[in-house]
Amino acid sequence: MTMRKNDYLAPLLILLVAIIALIPSLLWGPGNTDDIRYSYVWTVQFGEQLAAGHLYPRWMPGSFEGLGSPAFFFYPPLAYWIAGVWVATGASAALAINLTGGTVLMLSGLAMYRWLSERGTFPLIGAILYMLAPYHLMNFYVRGALAEFSAYMWLPLIALGITKLPTRNGIVLFALAYAGLILTHLPLAMLATLFLIGPLAVARIVIDRDRVFVGALAMSGMLAGGLGAIYLLPALTMQDQLSTTWLWDDWHLPASWSLLRPDSLVFHDPALIGAAGALLIVALADRSVWRIIALVGAISALGLIPLMWGIPLLMKAQFPWRLLGIVEFAAITALMGSRMKPVMAGLAAGLALFAYGGWTSKAIECLRQPVDFKGLALRLPDAPEYLPPTFDQSLVRRSGRKVNLTAFRALPRSDSITVTRPGPVTIGHAAFPIWRVTRDGQAVTSHGPLIRFYARPGTYRIERVRLWQESAGAAISLIALLLLALLMCQRRISHLSKFPSYSPSQALSDRPSSGRLRSRITGGDL
């Protein structure tokens, strides 16, 4: 009876914490955060297209004052699926952003609770700490990074899936959680692969010497990639259709944030140093793989490993401090399974309060600044990287990344135009491979950056065509989904079921068994 009561009360408490944490934004927000205009513009259009029956809206037709944007050919959709559903059911975009924030914050707490329950290490306390961790909340209240804020719900489930491998449940859970992370925030998925999944997998292999685990991990990883292919394939194969200049300027280069540089951009936000320092100290109290994950992550987040962020793959993360989400998860996991000395606990608390103080003041400033939602709804500004690659980049103001579209406002925005005299025609419609100009059902050659073609008298239409990347990605995801469903429906997997599940519940009670120590990857001493 007690277990059932606790299992019933914990989710209610987690829901209550999520509501309390979001009260300022529900009352006065969402604030004028770094990314509010993108969150608003994408939420509005995603919701409108979901309501119109488009289940995966990739093209944002109203962006850039009606020129359109291919944002979701490249940006993961899951956070905006959630926000779009709120809009499609009648919520305003501003309310939908807040409701999405509350939803994913609650889900992150529930995921952390489930993870720590398996470990037997103060699950409710750990879940609340994870929900209220400084960098976690900063992503919503200061950066307004809705997708990255949403991505944290997947980290505990990924870790739980790894600990349950090579069982069927472990394969299914890891595949779903990893795919969920890919479909939510790709840079964080890349960082999690290297700084979370990699170390956990290596520790399992080294400690357990379990060859079956390697095969199960590979299988579930391929299933995750297959599930995410509907997004990944177009995103990775169409990079030449982006204005990539705006993805890799100095502000978006990880090396620019390194503490090893005297002009490091990290000094623009010292709270990042405080948060990383607090997490580093917390990790020192532990003696498991979580200590390594948190220490390496915190040091890397501050750019203290020379040349690391110059590696081409890692450069794609843009901001090294994105690692702090993973570090918070690892450090809280470590903290719940260890004891800190009072002096170290006090030092960590002081640095955490410094981070909270810095980001709270910024959050208050964001909430106080009015957001011109009417202006955003009228102009629907989008990120300049989603402009056609041949677009005149001088029209983009570097400060604020705003695009001057005055010269294009008089162009027709319709998908159909009747021409009475021969000559060149320019449509107020951004060029992208999905758009084809036709006359009497025949394709007409057109060029960019805005759709431009030579016309003879007649009626011309702009038609949507489906790219091979969309079809192939959808087919791969469907196959992966069917394989996963088949796996879930099977009672047993004969070649895996004879191997025992790797359980994280040994964190506090591992003891020698059969002359050797059992694995303690999830906490405690070996």
N, C-alpha and C positions, 0 to 999 in steps of 0.2 A: 504493500500500500504506500509506503514511504517513497519508494522508487517512482511509482506512478505519479504521486503528488509532485515530486521534484521535477519529473519530466514534463509535467503540465505547467508548473509555475515558471520554470526557466525561460521557455519561449515568450511568456507574457512579460517577464522582466526585461528580456532583450528587446521586445517590441516597445516597451515603455522607455527604455534608454534611447532607442532610435528616435522616438518622438521628441523626447526632451532635448536631444542633441540637435534636432532640426527646428526647434521652436523659433529661434531667431530668424531663420530664413523663411519659415512659414508666416511669421508676422510681418517682417520687413523686407524680405527678399523675393527671389534670388538677387543678390547684390551685384554691384558693378565689378564683377571679377574679371580676371585676365581673358577668359574665353566665353564670357556671357553671350556675346553676339553670335558666336558659332553655335553654342548650345541652344540658343533661342531659335535661330534660323533653321537649324536642322530638325529640332523638335517640331516646329510648326509644319514644315514640309513633309517630314516623315509621317506625322499624324494625318495630314490631309491625304497623302497617297495611300496609307493603310485604309483609311475610311473609304477611299475610292476603289479598293479591292486589289491594290498592288502589294503583294506580300513581302517583296524585297525591293524597296525603292532604292535604286542606285543613282539615278539622275535627279538633281534638285532643280526643277524647272524655273523657280522664281529667283534663285540666287543671282547675284550681280545685277540687280535691277531687271531681272527677266532674261538675261543672257543665258542663264543656266550654268550648272556646275556638276562635274562628275564625281562629287565628293565621296560617295559611297561605293564607287568602284575601287577606292583606295583606303577608305576609313572603315574600321570594323563596325558592324551594325548593331550589336546586341543591346548596348545601352540605349540606343535610340529606338529600337523595337519596343523596349519597355516604356520609354517616354512617349513614343508615338501612339501606343495603345491608350495611354491616359488621354491624349489629345483626341483620338478617334472616338473615345467614349464621352467626350463633352468637356473635358478640362481645358482651361487656358494653357498656353505653352509655359507661362511662368509657373503656374501651379503644377503642371506636369513635371517640370524640372525638379521642384521640391518633392513631389510624390515619388519620383524616381530615386532621388537621393535617399529618402527615407526607406524605400523598399530595399535598395541594395545595401544600405547600412545595416538594416535588420538581417538580411540574408548573410552578410559577412559575419555578424555576431552568431547566428545560428550555425554557420559552417565552423567557426572557431570553437563553439561549444561542443559540437559533435567530435571534432578532432581531439580536444583536450579530454573529453569524456572517455574516449578510447584509451588515452594515456593515463587516466585516473589522476590528473593533476589540476585540481581546482578549476573545472571547466567554466563555471559562471563568471568567476572573477577574471579569468583570462579572456573570455569573450567580451566582457565589458571593457577591459583594458585595450583590446584590439579595436573595438569600435571607436573608442575615444582617444586613440593614439594621436599624437600631435600632427604628424605628416598626413595621416589618414584624413583628419578633419580639414587640414589646410587645403587639400586637393579640392574640396567642395567650397569652402568659404572664401578662399583667396584666389586660387587658380581657376576655379569653376570648371575643372577638368572632369566632366561627368563620366566619360568612358573609363579613365584611369581610376576614378573613385569607385566605379562599379566593379573593376577587375579584382579588387581585393577579396571578394567573396569566393574566388576560385582557389586561392593559395592554400587554405587549410584542407580543401577537398583533394587537391593534387597530392599533398603530403600524405593524406589518409589513404589515397589510392595506392601510392607507392608502398606503404607499409603493409597493405593487404595483398600485394602481388606475391606469388604468381596465381592466386586464386581467381576464379571467374569474376567474383564481385570486385576484386582489385582491378582487373583488366577493364571492366565496364566503368567503374568509378573514375579511374585515371583517364581513360579515353574521353569521357564526357567532360570532366573538369578541365583537362588540358585544351580540348576543343573549345570549351566555353571561354577560356582565357584568350585563345587566339581570336575568337570572334568578338571579344570585348576590347582588347587593347594589344596590338601587335608588338610594340616596343617592350612592354612589360612581359609579354610572353617570351620574347627572345631573352630578356634578362633572367626570367625565371628558369628557362632551360639551362642557362649557364651557371647561375648562382644558387639555384634551389634544387632542381631536378638532378642536375649533374652530380653535386656533392652527395645527395641522398643515395643515388644509384651507386656511386663509387663505394660509399660506406657499406652498403648492402653486399656488394660483390666482394670487397676485401674482408669483411667480418664473417659473413655467412658462407662465402665461396659457393653461392647458389647459382649454378648455370641455368637452371630453369627460369630463375628470376630475370636473367638477361633476355631470354626469348620472350617472356611475358611482357617485359617493359617495351621491347621493340614492337611487339604486336599491338599493344595498346597505344604506343606513340604513333604508329602508322594509321591506326583507326582514328586517332585524334586529328592527324593531318588530313585524312580523307574527309572527316566531318567538316573540317574548316575549308576544304577546297573550293566550295561555292563562293567564298570570299577571297581565299588566298590566290587562286590561279589568276583571276583578272588583276588583282592588286600587284602581284609580283611580275607579271609579264607585260604590263602596260605603263611602266614607269616613264617611258619616253613621251607620254602624253601629258606629263606634268610640267609645271614651271618650277623645276627643282631648285632653282636659285634660292627660293624662299624657305626651303627645307634645311639648308646647310649654311646659313649666314653665321656670323660670329656668335650670336646669342644662342643658336641651336647647335653649336659644336661642343661636345662634352669637354674637350681639352680647355675650352675657355673658362670652365668652372673649376679647374684644378687649383687646390690650395698651394700647389707648388709654384704657381705663377704669382708674382707680386701684384699684377693687375687682375687677379682672378675675379670673375663675375660673382662668385659666391659671397663676396663681401657686400653685395647689394642686398643680401638676405642672410644676416648672421644666424638667424634661427636655424638654418640648415645645419650649421656647425654644432649648435647646441643639441639638436635632435640626434645627430649622428654620434656625438660624444656620449650622450646619455645611453643610447642603445649599445654602444661599444662597452661601456662600463657594466651594464646589465649582463652582457654576454660573458664577461670575464668570470662571473660566478659559476658558470656551468662547466661541465667536463665532458660534453658529448659533441656530436657532429653539429649540433645547433650553435654551439659556441663558435665553431669554425665558420659556419655560414654567416652568422651575424658579424663577426669580426672582419672577415674579408669583405663583406658587403658594405659595412660602415666605412672602412678605409677606402674602398673603391668609390663609394658615393662622394667622397671628398676629393677624389682625384689624386690620392697620395701614392699610387703605384705608377712609377714613371712609364711613359709611352703606352700604357694600357689602353687609354681612350683614343689612341691614334689607330688602333686596329680597325680596319674598314667595317667589319660587322658591328663592333661595339659603337662605332660612330653613329650608327643608325638609331641609337637610343636617344640622341639629341641632348638629354640632360642626365649627367651621371647620378644626380640625387634621386632619380626615379627608382633607384635601388632601395631607397629608404622604406618603401612599402614592403618589400621582401624582408628587409632587416627588422622592421617592426614585428612582423610575423615570427621570424626566427628568434628574436630576443624575448618576446613574450612567451613563446613555447619553452625556451630555456629557463626563463624566470619561474614559470609555474612548476618546474621540476627541480629547482635548486634553492639554496638559501644564500642570501647576500649578507656580507658583513655590514654592520650599521654605517660605518664610515663610507663605504662604497655606495650603499643605498642612498645616503644623504647626498653624495656628490652627483649621482645619477638623477635624483629628484631635482636638485638645483638646476642642472643643465636642461632637464625636461621643462621645468617652470620657465626658464629663459626662452625656450622655443615656444611654449604656449603663450608667453607674454608678447613676443614679437609677432606671432601670427594672429593672436587675438586682436591686437591693435590694428593690424591690416584688415582683418575680417570686419571689424567695426567700421573702419573707413569705407570698405566696399559696400556695406549695408547702408551707410549714410548717403552715399552718392546715388542720385536718381538714375535709373536706366530708362532711356528713351525707347520703350517698347513699341510705340507707335511709329517712330522713325525706322526702327529695325524691321517692323512688319512691312513698311512701305518700300524700303530699299533692299532688304534681305542681303546684306553684305556677307561675303564668304571669304574663306582663306585664300590668299593670292596664289598659293601653290596649285590650286585647282583651275587656274586660268590656262588657256591653251599655251603651249610652249613658245609659239611665235608671237604672242601678245606683246604689245609695247610695254616693257617693264618700267619705263620712265613714268608711267601713269600710276604706279604704285608708290605711295608715300611710305618710306621706311619707318618713320615714327608712327606706330599704330597699325602699320600694314593695311592701310585703307586705299582703295582703288578709286581713282577719278574716272567715272564713266559718263561724264557730261556729254562728250562728243558722240555717244552712241544712243542717247535717249530718244532721238527722233526716228531711229530705225524701226521698221515694222517688226513686231514680235510674233505675229501669227505663224502657224505651221502651214499656211496656204497663202499664196500671193498670185494675183493675176497681173501679167505684164502686157502692156499695149504697144510698147515700142522696143525694138531690139537694143541690147546694150548690157553692160555689167550691172548686176543686182547684188546688194549686200543685205542680208537679213540680220536682225538683232537676235542672233542665236549663236552661242559658242559652238565652234566646230569640234567634233569628237567622232571617233570611228563608228559610233552607233547611229549616226545621222546620215541619211542619204536623200539627195534631192532627186525628185522624179517629175517627169512631164508625160502625161498620157501613159503612165505605167512604166516608162523607160527611164533608166538612171541617167542623170546629168552630172558631168564632172563639176566638182566644187572644191573650194580651197578655204583655208582658215586665215587668221585665227577666228574671225567671225565668218559664218557661212557666206561664201561669195561665189557667184557663177555668172557665166554669160548666158543671157536669156533671149529667146525669140518670143514673139507674142504668143501668149497662152497662159495656162494655169499651172503653177508649180507647187509641189507639196514637199514638206520635210517629213520623212518617214523614219520610224525607229526600226532598226534591224538588230537582230540578236547576234552577238559575237560568238566565235567558237569558244573563247575563254569562259563565257557564261554557261554555254551548253555543257562543255566538258567538265567544268567545275561542279555544276549541279549534278551531273551523272556520277561523278566520283563520290560526292557527298551522299547521294542516294544509295550507292553500292555500300559505302561504309556504314550507313544507317541500317541497311538490311542485314549486314554481317553482324553488327552490334545487337540488333534485335534477335537474330538467330542465336547468338551467344547467350543472351539473357534468357532465352526460352529453354535452353538446354538445362537439364537437371545437373549434369556433371560433365566435366571435360576429362576424359579418361587419362590423357597424358599429363594433366596438371593436378587432378584431384587427389592423387596419392601423396602430394607434397603438402606439408602443413602450412597454414597461413602464417605469415609473419605478423605478429601482433605487437602494436605499440604499447600495449597495456603493461609492459614490463618495466616502464620507466622508473618506478619507485621500488620494485621488488625483485629485480633480477637476482638469481642465485645460481651457483654452480650446479650444473645438471649433467650427469653422465660423464663426469670428469672434465668438463669444460664450461666456460661461461657462455651463456646465451647472448645474443646480440643486444646491444643497448643503444642502437642508433638514435632512438627518440629521446634519450635522456638518461642521466645517471652515469656511474662509472663502469668501466669495463673491468 
